[in-house]
């Protein structure tokens, strides 16, 4: 059969269609549309990395804040301990002065000591709040009584608190005044002199201002 001019045969048309199909991308040959692969997956990965970085930054910031607070607490505790130790040394040092001066009085060896003699080491000492010597004894009728000497009789209102620290039988304890000024007391009780039938011993009490 003769073929009309300009008209392609069915075989030729099928051949051309196959050639065009072979030249298309695989996605188009399968009926899909060509496009970049992994676009949504890349965005998800970027968001995930940003979240991870933010979490790391937040955790690091919280750790630094907590660590800074812990160091401040430790420093405050250390400074408080140092001040307490320094105050204890101050109280003990002042007590040693009172012991050297007033032991004979509180034990009944020298009962005629004057206030000037007992308190001479503490006159003008701004670290000392008060000093008290107490001598217990029996009077001529055999009744228990006492003789108490006080450096400043207007400074007797104190409040002791906290833990007692002992050093060579001297008991030291923190406290405060009525206006909350911190202080520390140092005291020791003594037995009477051997062979002294009227003495019942006594006590030395020293009160110092806390180290600021």
Residue frames as a rotation matrix with the C-alpha (Angstrom) as fourth column:
UNK 1
0.588 0.809 0.000 0.00
0.809 -0.588 0.000 0.00
0.000 0.000 -1.000 0.00
UNK 2
-0.185 -0.656 0.732 1.30
0.615 -0.658 -0.434 3.40
0.767 0.370 0.525 -0.95
UNK 3
-0.089 0.030 -0.996 1.99
0.940 -0.328 -0.094 6.00
-0.329 -0.944 0.001 1.84
UNK 4
0.786 0.429 0.445 0.68
0.556 -0.805 -0.207 9.54
0.270 0.410 -0.871 1.52
UNK 5
-0.157 -0.893 0.421 3.33
0.520 -0.437 -0.734 12.23
0.839 0.104 0.534 1.33
UNK 6
-0.426 -0.132 0.895 4.06
-0.484 -0.802 -0.349 13.93
0.764 -0.582 0.278 4.73
UNK 7
0.599 0.688 0.409 2.30
-0.746 0.293 0.599 11.23
0.292 -0.664 0.689 6.76
UNK 8
-0.488 -0.842 0.229 4.36
-0.862 0.424 -0.280 9.07
0.138 -0.334 -0.932 9.02
UNK 9
-0.075 0.408 -0.910 3.76
-0.167 0.895 0.414 5.39
0.983 0.183 0.001 9.26
UNK 10
0.846 0.466 0.260 2.61
-0.348 0.113 0.931 3.87
0.405 -0.877 0.257 12.50
UNK 11
0.631 -0.688 -0.359 5.95
0.749 0.661 0.048 2.10
0.205 -0.299 0.932 12.84
UNK 12
-0.275 -0.754 0.597 7.83
0.517 -0.639 -0.569 5.34
0.811 0.152 0.565 12.50
UNK 13
0.220 0.453 0.864 5.61
-0.465 -0.729 0.501 7.05
0.857 -0.512 0.050 15.09
UNK 14
0.976 0.135 -0.168 6.14
0.059 0.581 0.812 4.26
0.207 -0.803 0.559 17.59
UNK 15
0.250 -0.963 -0.099 9.88
0.885 0.268 -0.380 4.47
0.392 0.008 0.920 17.07
UNK 16
-0.305 -0.337 0.891 9.95
0.099 -0.942 -0.322 8.22
0.947 -0.010 0.320 17.68
UNK 17
0.605 0.607 0.516 7.80
-0.471 -0.250 0.846 7.89
0.642 -0.755 0.135 20.83
UNK 18
0.843 -0.347 -0.410 10.17
0.515 0.740 0.433 5.29
0.153 -0.576 0.803 22.21
UNK 19
-0.135 -0.947 0.291 13.12
0.761 -0.287 -0.582 7.56
0.635 0.143 0.759 21.53
UNK 20
-0.083 0.180 0.980 11.47
-0.314 -0.938 0.146 10.50
0.946 -0.295 0.134 23.30
UNK 21
0.887 0.458 0.053 10.56
-0.223 0.325 0.919 8.31
0.404 -0.827 0.391 26.27
UNK 22
0.522 -0.772 -0.363 14.15
0.811 0.581 -0.067 7.12
0.262 -0.260 0.929 26.58
UNK 23
-0.331 -0.707 0.625 15.39
0.488 -0.695 -0.528 10.72
0.808 0.130 0.575 26.69
UNK 24
0.424 0.568 0.706 13.23
-0.336 -0.625 0.705 11.74
0.841 -0.536 -0.074 29.65
UNK 25
-0.547 -0.563 0.619 14.35
-0.774 0.059 -0.630 11.57
0.318 -0.824 -0.469 33.30
UNK 26
-0.853 0.137 -0.503 13.50
0.198 0.978 -0.068 8.38
0.482 -0.158 -0.862 35.13
UNK 27
-0.761 0.591 -0.268 10.97
0.221 -0.152 -0.963 10.13
-0.610 -0.792 -0.015 37.38
UNK 28
-0.290 0.665 -0.689 9.10
-0.818 -0.546 -0.182 11.43
-0.497 0.510 0.702 34.38
UNK 29
-0.623 0.038 -0.781 9.23
-0.547 0.692 0.471 8.05
0.559 0.721 -0.410 32.66
UNK 30
-0.851 0.290 -0.438 7.53
0.481 0.765 -0.428 6.60
0.211 -0.575 -0.790 35.75
UNK 31
0.072 0.956 0.286 4.85
0.699 -0.252 0.669 9.23
0.712 0.152 -0.686 35.67
UNK 32
0.372 0.016 -0.928 6.35
0.851 -0.405 0.334 11.46
-0.371 -0.914 -0.165 38.42
UNK 33
0.920 -0.109 0.377 7.74
0.063 -0.907 -0.416 14.99
0.387 0.407 -0.828 38.42
UNK 34
0.100 -0.971 -0.217 11.47
0.756 0.216 -0.617 15.55
0.646 -0.103 0.756 38.70
UNK 35
0.773 0.118 0.623 12.68
-0.240 -0.855 0.460 17.56
0.587 -0.505 -0.633 41.70
UNK 36
-0.240 -0.931 0.274 15.51
-0.673 -0.044 -0.739 17.83
0.700 -0.362 -0.616 44.23
UNK 37
0.322 0.274 -0.906 15.83
0.307 0.875 0.374 14.84
0.896 -0.398 0.198 46.54
UNK 38
-0.144 -0.408 -0.901 16.12
0.941 0.225 -0.252 15.11
0.306 -0.885 0.352 50.37
UNK 39
-0.385 0.004 0.923 14.88
0.061 -0.998 0.030 18.72
0.921 0.068 0.384 50.67
UNK 40
0.586 0.694 0.418 12.57
-0.416 -0.185 0.890 18.14
0.695 -0.696 0.180 53.67
UNK 41
0.743 -0.368 -0.559 15.11
0.608 0.720 0.335 15.82
0.279 -0.589 0.759 55.34
UNK 42
-0.320 -0.911 0.260 17.81
0.710 -0.412 -0.570 18.51
0.627 0.002 0.779 55.20
UNK 43
-0.144 0.351 0.925 15.56
-0.370 -0.886 0.278 21.08
0.918 -0.302 0.257 56.83
UNK 44
0.859 0.493 -0.135 14.63
-0.106 0.430 0.897 18.64
0.500 -0.756 0.422 59.61
UNK 45
0.345 -0.824 -0.450 18.30
0.871 0.460 -0.174 17.92
0.350 -0.331 0.876 60.31
UNK 46
-0.476 -0.525 0.706 19.09
0.290 -0.851 -0.438 21.65
0.830 -0.004 0.557 60.51
UNK 47
0.284 0.677 0.679 16.25
-0.548 -0.467 0.694 22.26
0.787 -0.569 0.238 62.99
UNK 48
0.874 0.022 -0.486 17.37
0.299 0.765 0.571 19.26
0.384 -0.644 0.661 65.06
UNK 49
-0.084 -0.989 -0.123 20.94
0.851 -0.007 -0.526 20.56
0.519 -0.149 0.842 65.26
UNK 50
-0.366 0.020 0.930 19.73
-0.178 -0.983 -0.049 24.01
0.913 -0.183 0.363 66.33
UNK 51
0.692 0.691 0.207 17.62
-0.384 0.110 0.917 22.48
0.611 -0.714 0.341 69.10
UNK 52
0.627 -0.536 -0.565 20.58
0.697 0.710 0.101 20.41
0.347 -0.457 0.819 70.32
UNK 53
-0.416 -0.825 0.382 22.83
0.564 -0.564 -0.604 23.47
0.714 -0.035 0.699 70.39
UNK 54
-0.041 0.490 0.871 20.23
-0.482 -0.773 0.412 25.47
0.875 -0.402 0.268 72.34
UNK 55
0.892 0.377 -0.250 19.85
-0.012 0.573 0.820 22.65
0.452 -0.728 0.515 74.87
UNK 56
0.205 -0.906 -0.371 23.61
0.882 0.335 -0.331 22.49
0.424 -0.259 0.868 75.36
UNK 57
-0.512 -0.375 0.773 23.80
0.139 -0.924 -0.356 26.26
0.848 -0.075 0.525 75.86
UNK 58
0.362 0.743 0.563 20.92
-0.537 -0.328 0.777 26.24
0.762 -0.583 0.280 78.37
UNK 59
0.860 -0.069 -0.506 22.38
0.369 0.769 0.522 23.30
0.353 -0.635 0.687 80.33
UNK 60
-0.155 -0.988 -0.027 25.82
0.819 -0.113 -0.562 24.93
0.552 -0.109 0.827 80.40
UNK 61
-0.342 0.086 0.936 24.30
-0.223 -0.975 0.008 28.21
0.913 -0.206 0.353 81.61
UNK 62
0.726 0.667 0.165 22.34
-0.359 0.164 0.919 26.48
0.586 -0.727 0.358 84.39
UNK 63
0.581 -0.593 -0.557 25.46
0.734 0.677 0.045 24.61
0.351 -0.435 0.830 85.49
UNK 64
-0.438 -0.796 0.418 27.49
0.532 -0.605 -0.593 27.82
0.725 -0.038 0.688 85.61
UNK 65
0.026 0.536 0.844 24.78
-0.503 -0.723 0.474 29.57
0.864 -0.437 0.250 87.66
UNK 66
0.918 0.351 -0.183 24.55
-0.056 0.573 0.818 26.69
0.392 -0.741 0.546 90.15
UNK 67
0.279 -0.902 -0.330 28.32
0.860 0.387 -0.333 26.39
0.428 -0.191 0.883 90.37
UNK 68
-0.441 -0.404 0.802 28.66
0.114 -0.911 -0.396 30.13
0.890 -0.083 0.448 91.00
UNK 69
0.430 0.685 0.589 26.01
-0.579 -0.292 0.762 29.97
0.693 -0.668 0.271 93.74
UNK 70
0.860 -0.153 -0.487 27.77
0.390 0.813 0.433 26.98
0.330 -0.562 0.758 95.33
UNK 71
-0.149 -0.988 0.041 31.11
0.777 -0.142 -0.613 28.79
0.612 -0.059 0.789 95.36
UNK 72
-0.246 0.126 0.961 29.51
-0.327 -0.944 0.040 31.87
0.912 -0.305 0.274 96.91
UNK 73
0.807 0.578 0.122 27.97
-0.337 0.280 0.899 29.73
0.486 -0.766 0.421 99.66
UNK 74
0.570 -0.673 -0.470 31.31
0.751 0.660 -0.033 28.04
0.333 -0.334 0.882 100.32
UNK 75
-0.387 -0.741 0.549 33.06
0.429 -0.672 -0.604 31.40
0.816 0.001 0.578 100.48
UNK 76
0.150 0.536 0.831 30.47
-0.573 -0.638 0.515 32.77
0.806 -0.553 0.211 102.90
UNK 77
0.948 0.196 -0.252 30.78
0.050 0.688 0.723 29.65
0.315 -0.698 0.643 105.09
UNK 78
0.193 -0.959 -0.205 34.56
0.842 0.270 -0.466 29.89
0.503 -0.083 0.860 104.99
UNK 79
-0.409 -0.317 0.856 34.56
-0.013 -0.936 -0.352 33.57
0.912 -0.155 0.379 105.95
UNK 80
0.544 0.681 0.490 32.10
-0.551 -0.151 0.821 32.87
0.633 -0.717 0.294 108.76
UNK 81
0.835 -0.284 -0.472 34.31
0.472 0.810 0.348 30.07
0.283 -0.513 0.810 110.06
UNK 82
-0.189 -0.959 0.212 37.42
0.682 -0.283 -0.674 32.25
0.706 0.018 0.708 109.89
UNK 83
-0.183 0.190 0.965 35.67
-0.416 -0.904 0.099 35.03
0.891 -0.383 0.244 111.80
UNK 84
0.847 0.529 0.045 34.43
-0.290 0.391 0.874 32.56
0.445 -0.753 0.484 114.39
UNK 85
0.501 -0.748 -0.435 37.95
0.786 0.604 -0.134 31.18
0.363 -0.274 0.890 114.84
UNK 86
-0.425 -0.672 0.607 39.38
0.355 -0.740 -0.571 34.68
0.833 -0.028 0.553 115.13
UNK 87
0.216 0.593 0.776 36.70
-0.594 -0.551 0.587 35.59
0.775 -0.587 0.233 117.67
UNK 88
0.912 0.085 -0.400 37.50
0.199 0.763 0.615 32.45
0.357 -0.641 0.679 119.66
UNK 89
-0.009 -0.992 -0.129 41.16
0.844 0.061 -0.533 33.42
0.537 -0.113 0.836 119.73
UNK 90
-0.370 -0.059 0.927 40.22
-0.167 -0.978 -0.128 36.91
0.914 -0.202 0.352 120.87
UNK 91
0.632 0.699 0.335 37.97
-0.486 0.021 0.873 35.58
0.603 -0.715 0.353 123.63
UNK 92
0.756 -0.394 -0.523 40.57
0.576 0.779 0.247 33.11
0.310 -0.488 0.816 124.82
UNK 93
-0.261 -0.918 0.300 43.34
0.619 -0.397 -0.678 35.72
0.741 0.009 0.671 124.80
UNK 94
-0.168 0.280 0.945 41.26
-0.511 -0.845 0.159 38.11
0.843 -0.456 0.285 126.90
UNK 95
0.860 0.495 -0.126 40.32
-0.180 0.525 0.832 35.28
0.478 -0.693 0.540 129.24
UNK 96
0.276 -0.843 -0.461 43.99
0.782 0.476 -0.402 34.51
0.559 -0.249 0.791 129.84
UNK 97
-0.528 -0.425 0.735 44.44
0.004 -0.867 -0.498 38.10
0.849 -0.260 0.460 131.02
UNK 98
0.284 0.733 0.618 41.49
-0.719 -0.263 0.643 37.77
0.634 -0.627 0.452 133.38
UNK 99
0.817 -0.040 -0.575 42.83
0.270 0.908 0.321 34.45
0.509 -0.418 0.753 134.65
UNK 100
-0.165 -0.981 -0.105 46.24
0.667 -0.032 -0.745 35.91
0.727 -0.193 0.659 135.38
UNK 101
-0.592 -0.050 0.804 44.69
-0.292 -0.917 -0.272 38.81
0.751 -0.396 0.529 137.25
UNK 102
-0.080 0.761 0.644 41.69
-0.926 -0.296 0.235 37.36
0.369 -0.578 0.728 139.07
UNK 103
0.070 0.112 -0.991 42.33
-0.017 0.994 0.111 33.67
0.997 0.009 0.072 139.78
UNK 104
-0.823 -0.449 -0.347 43.54
0.330 0.120 -0.937 34.41
0.462 -0.885 0.050 143.30
UNK 105
-0.742 0.600 0.300 40.35
-0.671 -0.663 -0.333 36.35
0.000 -0.448 0.894 143.96
UNK 106
0.137 0.909 -0.395 37.78
-0.846 0.315 0.431 33.79
0.516 0.275 0.812 142.72
UNK 107
0.087 -0.151 -0.985 39.49
0.168 0.977 -0.135 30.89
0.982 -0.153 0.110 144.52
UNK 108
0.913 0.402 -0.064 39.60
0.143 -0.172 0.975 32.74
0.381 -0.899 -0.214 147.83
UNK 109
0.145 -0.935 -0.322 43.36
0.958 0.214 -0.189 33.21
0.246 -0.281 0.927 148.08
UNK 110
-0.917 -0.370 -0.150 43.16
0.393 -0.902 -0.178 37.01
-0.069 -0.222 0.973 147.89
UNK 111
-0.074 0.997 0.030 39.74
0.996 0.072 0.058 38.26
0.056 0.034 -0.998 148.88
UNK 112
0.296 0.153 -0.943 40.70
0.504 -0.864 0.018 41.90
-0.812 -0.480 -0.333 149.38
UNK 113
-0.673 -0.557 0.487 41.58
0.695 -0.251 0.674 42.72
-0.253 0.792 0.556 145.74
UNK 114
-0.263 0.541 -0.799 40.17
-0.090 -0.838 -0.538 46.02
-0.961 -0.070 0.269 144.50
UNK 115
0.720 0.594 0.359 38.33
0.343 0.145 -0.928 46.63
-0.603 0.791 -0.099 141.24
UNK 116
0.675 -0.539 -0.504 41.24
-0.711 -0.657 -0.249 48.66
-0.197 0.526 -0.827 139.96
UNK 117
-0.374 -0.844 0.385 43.49
-0.691 0.531 0.491 45.66
-0.619 -0.082 -0.781 140.42
UNK 118
-0.143 0.393 0.909 41.04
0.263 0.900 -0.348 43.21
-0.954 0.189 -0.232 138.84
UNK 119
0.673 0.595 0.439 40.12
0.574 -0.046 -0.818 45.28
-0.466 0.803 -0.372 135.80
UNK 120
0.242 -0.664 -0.708 43.32
-0.290 -0.745 0.600 47.18
-0.926 0.060 -0.373 135.08
UNK 121
-0.682 -0.601 0.416 44.20
0.201 0.393 0.897 45.01
-0.703 0.696 -0.148 132.00
UNK 122
-0.317 0.662 0.679 40.86
0.943 0.299 0.149 45.80
-0.105 0.687 -0.719 130.36
UNK 123
0.249 0.387 -0.888 40.53
0.344 -0.892 -0.292 49.54
-0.905 -0.233 -0.355 130.81
UNK 124
0.084 -0.156 -0.984 40.19
-0.671 -0.739 0.060 51.13
-0.737 0.655 -0.167 127.39
UNK 125
-0.885 -0.358 0.298 40.19
-0.062 0.725 0.686 47.80
-0.461 0.589 -0.664 125.54
UNK 126
-0.303 0.814 -0.496 37.50
-0.902 -0.413 -0.127 48.22
-0.308 0.409 0.859 122.87
UNK 127
-0.541 0.084 -0.837 37.50
-0.443 0.817 0.369 44.50
0.715 0.570 -0.405 122.07
UNK 128
-0.868 0.156 -0.471 36.17
0.455 0.627 -0.633 43.65
0.196 -0.764 -0.615 125.55
UNK 129
-0.114 0.916 0.385 32.48
0.029 -0.385 0.923 44.09
0.993 0.116 0.018 126.29
UNK 130
0.555 0.290 0.780 32.61
-0.740 -0.257 0.622 43.03
0.381 -0.922 0.072 129.94
UNK 131
-0.446 -0.659 -0.605 34.49
-0.085 0.704 -0.705 41.02
0.891 -0.263 -0.370 132.55
UNK 132
0.516 0.677 0.524 32.92
-0.677 -0.052 0.734 39.38
0.524 -0.734 0.432 135.60
UNK 133
-0.677 -0.657 -0.332 34.66
-0.211 0.605 -0.767 37.75
0.705 -0.449 -0.549 138.57
UNK 134
0.467 0.848 0.251 32.47
-0.594 0.091 0.799 35.74
0.655 -0.523 0.546 140.95
UNK 135
-0.726 -0.681 -0.095 33.79
-0.333 0.469 -0.818 34.43
0.601 -0.562 -0.568 144.27
UNK 136
0.437 0.869 -0.230 31.57
-0.253 0.365 0.896 32.00
0.863 -0.333 0.379 146.17
UNK 137
-0.717 -0.692 -0.077 32.15
-0.082 0.194 -0.978 31.52
0.692 -0.695 -0.196 149.90
UNK 138
0.198 0.722 -0.663 30.53
0.750 0.324 0.577 30.89
0.631 -0.612 -0.477 153.29
UNK 139
0.159 -0.096 0.983 29.99
-0.353 -0.935 -0.034 33.78
0.922 -0.342 -0.183 155.64
UNK 140
-0.702 -0.519 0.487 30.62
-0.596 0.055 -0.801 33.72
0.389 -0.853 -0.348 159.40
UNK 141
-0.065 0.766 0.640 27.27
-0.854 0.289 -0.433 32.00
-0.517 -0.575 0.635 159.95
UNK 142
-0.625 -0.292 0.724 28.08
0.002 0.927 0.375 29.31
-0.781 0.236 -0.579 157.43
UNK 143
0.496 0.862 0.100 25.64
0.189 0.005 -0.982 30.54
-0.847 0.506 -0.160 154.80
UNK 144
-0.236 -0.551 0.800 26.58
0.905 0.174 0.388 30.40
-0.353 0.816 0.458 151.10
UNK 145
0.698 0.380 -0.607 26.99
0.141 -0.904 -0.404 33.81
-0.702 0.196 -0.685 149.51
UNK 146
0.266 -0.611 0.746 29.10
0.964 0.177 -0.199 35.46
-0.011 0.772 0.636 146.81
UNK 147
0.189 -0.317 -0.930 31.16
0.066 -0.940 0.334 38.49
-0.980 -0.124 -0.157 145.97
UNK 148
0.341 0.040 0.939 30.81
0.904 0.261 -0.340 39.53
-0.259 0.965 0.053 142.32
UNK 149
-0.154 -0.469 -0.870 32.93
0.039 -0.882 0.469 42.18
-0.987 0.039 0.154 140.62
UNK 150
0.448 0.421 0.788 31.81
0.814 0.171 -0.554 43.53
-0.368 0.891 -0.266 137.22
UNK 151
-0.646 -0.742 0.177 33.78
0.736 -0.544 0.403 45.73
-0.203 0.391 0.898 134.86
UNK 152
-0.891 0.449 0.072 30.64
-0.390 -0.836 0.386 47.50
0.233 0.316 0.920 133.60
UNK 153
-0.772 0.607 0.189 27.40
0.192 0.506 -0.841 46.82
-0.606 -0.613 -0.507 135.51
UNK 154
0.029 0.800 -0.600 25.31
-0.617 -0.458 -0.640 48.29
-0.786 0.389 0.480 132.69
UNK 155
-0.083 -0.138 -0.987 26.52
-0.951 0.308 0.037 45.57
0.299 0.941 -0.156 130.32
UNK 156
-0.707 -0.139 0.693 25.03
-0.485 0.809 -0.333 42.39
-0.514 -0.572 -0.639 131.72
UNK 157
0.356 0.919 0.170 22.20
-0.392 0.312 -0.866 41.70
-0.848 0.242 0.471 129.26
UNK 158
-0.535 -0.551 -0.640 23.54
-0.833 0.215 0.510 39.13
-0.143 0.806 -0.574 126.81
UNK 159
0.650 0.717 0.252 22.13
-0.609 0.690 -0.391 36.11
-0.454 0.100 0.885 125.04
UNK 160
-0.504 -0.853 0.137 24.29
-0.645 0.477 0.597 33.05
-0.574 0.212 -0.791 124.39
UNK 161
0.720 0.693 0.026 23.55
-0.485 0.530 -0.696 30.67
-0.496 0.489 0.718 121.55
UNK 162
0.481 -0.523 -0.704 25.22
-0.711 0.238 -0.662 28.15
0.513 0.819 -0.257 119.29
UNK 163
0.730 -0.289 -0.620 27.77
0.335 0.941 -0.044 25.44
0.596 -0.176 0.784 119.99
UNK 164
0.867 -0.458 0.195 30.14
-0.398 -0.404 0.824 25.60
-0.299 -0.792 -0.533 122.94
UNK 165
0.568 -0.779 -0.265 33.83
0.011 0.330 -0.944 25.36
0.823 0.533 0.196 122.08
UNK 166
0.971 -0.240 0.003 36.22
0.019 0.087 0.996 24.18
-0.240 -0.967 0.089 124.78
UNK 167
0.423 -0.905 0.046 39.89
0.064 -0.020 -0.998 25.06
0.904 0.425 0.049 125.00
UNK 168
-0.648 -0.724 -0.238 41.88
0.209 0.132 -0.969 24.04
0.733 -0.677 0.066 128.05
UNK 169
-0.455 0.599 -0.659 38.66
0.890 0.301 -0.341 23.84
-0.006 -0.742 -0.670 130.08
UNK 170
-0.731 0.265 -0.628 37.65
-0.133 -0.959 -0.249 27.35
-0.669 -0.099 0.737 129.00
UNK 171
-0.215 0.766 0.606 34.15
0.853 0.450 -0.265 27.23
-0.475 0.460 -0.750 127.54
UNK 172
-0.830 -0.084 -0.551 33.55
-0.159 -0.912 0.379 29.66
-0.535 0.402 0.743 124.67
UNK 173
-0.257 0.849 0.462 30.16
0.864 0.416 -0.283 30.30
-0.432 0.327 -0.840 123.18
UNK 174
-0.852 0.013 0.523 28.79
0.340 -0.746 0.573 32.71
0.398 0.666 0.631 120.58
UNK 175
-0.150 0.836 -0.528 26.00
0.892 -0.115 -0.437 35.09
-0.426 -0.537 -0.728 121.46
UNK 176
-0.358 0.081 0.930 24.56
0.583 -0.759 0.291 38.53
0.729 0.646 0.224 120.86
UNK 177
-0.958 0.065 -0.281 23.53
0.172 -0.651 -0.739 41.69
-0.231 -0.756 0.613 122.64
UNK 178
-0.139 0.983 -0.121 20.03
0.427 -0.051 -0.903 43.14
-0.894 -0.177 -0.412 122.77
UNK 179
0.371 0.231 -0.899 20.74
-0.586 -0.693 -0.420 45.04
-0.720 0.683 -0.122 119.53
UNK 180
0.972 0.074 0.225 21.94
0.078 0.797 -0.599 41.82
-0.224 0.600 0.768 117.82
UNK 181
0.395 -0.911 -0.121 25.61
-0.880 -0.338 -0.335 42.80
0.264 0.238 -0.935 118.00
UNK 182
0.737 -0.116 -0.666 27.55
0.061 0.993 -0.105 39.50
0.673 0.037 0.739 117.86
UNK 183
0.286 -0.639 0.714 29.69
-0.950 -0.285 0.125 38.58
0.123 -0.715 -0.689 120.86
UNK 184
0.266 -0.187 -0.946 31.47
0.025 0.982 -0.187 35.60
0.964 0.026 0.266 122.36
UNK 185
0.698 0.006 0.716 31.76
-0.703 -0.184 0.687 34.55
0.136 -0.983 -0.124 125.98
UNK 186
-0.034 -0.727 -0.686 34.65
-0.059 0.687 -0.724 32.70
0.998 0.016 -0.066 127.61
UNK 187
0.402 0.257 0.879 34.20
-0.862 -0.219 0.458 31.28
0.310 -0.941 0.134 131.07
UNK 188
-0.188 -0.411 -0.892 35.62
0.059 0.902 -0.428 28.76
0.980 -0.133 -0.145 133.49
UNK 189
0.783 0.471 0.406 34.63
-0.422 -0.077 0.903 27.62
0.457 -0.879 0.138 136.97
UNK 190
-0.268 -0.953 -0.141 37.33
-0.328 0.228 -0.917 27.02
0.906 -0.199 -0.374 139.58
UNK 191
0.463 0.326 -0.824 37.39
0.578 0.594 0.560 24.95
0.672 -0.735 0.086 142.74
UNK 192
0.943 -0.105 0.317 38.37
-0.293 -0.715 0.635 26.56
0.160 -0.692 -0.704 146.05
UNK 193
0.000 -0.999 0.034 41.94
-0.748 -0.023 -0.664 26.66
0.664 -0.026 -0.747 147.25
UNK 194
0.135 -0.004 -0.991 42.93
0.339 0.940 0.043 23.47
0.931 -0.342 0.128 149.08
UNK 195
-0.527 -0.332 -0.782 42.50
0.813 0.071 -0.578 23.87
0.247 -0.941 0.232 152.84
UNK 196
-0.930 0.285 0.230 40.28
-0.308 -0.949 -0.071 26.93
0.198 -0.137 0.971 152.50
UNK 197
-0.767 0.630 -0.122 37.16
0.617 0.671 -0.411 25.99
-0.177 -0.390 -0.903 154.47
UNK 198
-0.162 0.735 -0.658 35.19
0.155 -0.639 -0.753 29.13
-0.975 -0.224 -0.010 153.68
UNK 199
-0.503 -0.079 -0.860 35.79
-0.750 -0.454 0.481 29.35
-0.429 0.887 0.169 149.94
UNK 200
0.210 0.617 0.758 33.45
0.081 0.762 -0.642 27.56
-0.974 0.197 0.110 147.54
UNK 201
-0.424 -0.477 0.770 35.34
0.797 0.207 0.567 28.41
-0.430 0.854 0.292 144.37
UNK 202
0.063 0.442 -0.895 34.24
-0.101 -0.889 -0.446 30.84
-0.993 0.118 -0.011 141.74
UNK 203
0.371 0.168 0.913 34.03
0.850 0.335 -0.407 31.75
-0.374 0.927 -0.018 138.08
UNK 204
-0.494 -0.494 -0.715 35.73
0.002 -0.823 0.568 34.05
-0.869 0.279 0.408 135.59
UNK 205
0.332 0.664 0.670 33.63
0.801 0.177 -0.572 35.31
-0.498 0.726 -0.473 132.69
UNK 206
-0.594 -0.514 -0.618 34.91
0.017 -0.777 0.630 37.41
-0.804 0.363 0.470 129.80
UNK 207
0.460 0.775 0.433 32.70
0.617 0.072 -0.784 38.81
-0.639 0.628 -0.445 127.03
UNK 208
-0.600 -0.711 -0.366 34.24
0.139 -0.543 0.828 40.12
-0.788 0.447 0.425 123.81
UNK 209
0.352 0.632 -0.690 32.90
-0.635 -0.381 -0.672 41.61
-0.688 0.674 0.267 120.61
UNK 210
0.543 -0.111 0.832 32.96
0.505 0.835 -0.218 39.26
-0.671 0.539 0.510 117.63
UNK 211
-0.578 -0.791 -0.201 35.53
0.188 -0.370 0.910 39.93
-0.794 0.488 0.363 114.93
UNK 212
0.426 0.772 -0.471 33.90
-0.281 -0.382 -0.880 41.79
-0.860 0.508 0.055 112.04
